[in-house]
């Protein structure tokens, strides 16, 4: 009986160690509001994920159907397909991989290439609300500086 309790305790300790070890490798994002992320991004859009393809050992290319552009119009058009490079794996803050799901994305540009990660993902509704929120120095209801 005592040996069984010791074995259960040992297994519990090992399992707890694995849980906390994974937590140490988890993605960590600096707290920002969607409005702050919108102001700091090169592009912001609502898009529906079409596919995810590995691109080397540590990266993947995410293909989105662009539903709405809030920032970056001219470079990105609604109805177009956009390729976004992201790290692979949740510990590296990879983009969500739910094909068919819609996401609000804050992206950075590297020339004509777009990059993103989990820290730049919000619901399309939260992105829409952030784009409609007046920025400091704007009158309420104004959408100056935002593209739609």
Helices and strands as residue ranges (DSSP letters): H 2-24, H 34-40, E 43-54, E 59-71, E 81-87, G 90-92, E 102-110, E 113-115, G 118-120, E 121-122, H 124-132
